[in-house]
Amino acid sequence: MPDAHSYYPDCPEELIVGLARTGDRKAFEELVRRRQAWLRNLMRRLCSDVTLADDLAQQVFLKAWLKIRMLKQPRAFGAWLKRMAINAWLHYLRKNDALRKADELEDFDHAQHEAPGLGMDLDDALAVLPPSVRLCVVLSYQEGMSHGEVSKMTGIPLGTVKSHIRRGSQRLQELLAAYADQVARRNHDG
Amino acid sequence: MMADDRDPILQELFTEPAQELAGDAFVDGVMFRTRRRIHWLLASLAVLAIVLVFSLWLMSAPALQFINLLTEALTTQLFDVGDGWMAWILLPVNSVAGLLVIVAKIARMTWKRIFGLHTLF
């Protein structure tokens, strides 16, 4: 007779979350397996550092394991995990005092204009943005969150979120346009 | 969503299929951390229990002695009326404990009269 755990990959997530809440480690392992790619990709976009992103993602899952009994609605697991991921990232930034420095957008604009024309893909371009700007841009574009939702989830004022996304988008367009030109030239020369 | 003015070209870049990441090593890493945390928690609880039992064992004799002294002090008679039934009847008012209760009542009434507050006491 097959082990009950072998059915977990076919079960709906709500059921697995419910089982994990009772302390079923195999159910939690299944949740990690299902969500790991999404969470790691999100953290990689935010961190621009693969090792750090994976470490933070592991910390988020560990926290989720410790707090999953407090989750009232199993269907809200994804949003709950996302909130914890953002909190983990903000905590990391605060610990490293990066958020305060990152808010100095003027410096960021000047610095970037000093190194123009470098080829970049999306991850490289995102890495150029200050962490708080990158956070707002990624949540808006990658996670499809509205400005209001971004503000609510990050605790950044709505006006600042809008400004971050507008300026971040402009900067990304500039950086990625240079990349596209370079690729086109390379293709033409080749 | 368009109310949020997203750039369509950037949006297209972001919505490209996410990188497929091999998960086995990562999942093993997370589960190892959860196991380690559980072991750490169990070890902490064991240490706490040992410390608690040792403290209780260490403190039980002095604590009992202190309670005995306190009981004796509180039941000390204010006026000597002997050991008969009269002493037992008057004990609630003719003792240090009774005196303390009366003092507390008077302090409370005085406080209320002066400050008119009912929150204290």
Interface residues (C-beta under 8 A of the other chain):
Chain A: R25 F28 E29 V32 R33 Q36 A37 W38 R40 N41 R44 D54 A57 Q58 F61 L62 W65 L66 L122 V138 S140 Y141 Q142 G144 S146 H147 I165 R166 S169 L172 Q173 L176
Chain B: M1 A3 D4 D5 R6 D7 I9 L10 Q11 L13 F14 A18 Q19 E20 L21 G23 F26 V27 G29 V30 M31 R33 T34 R37
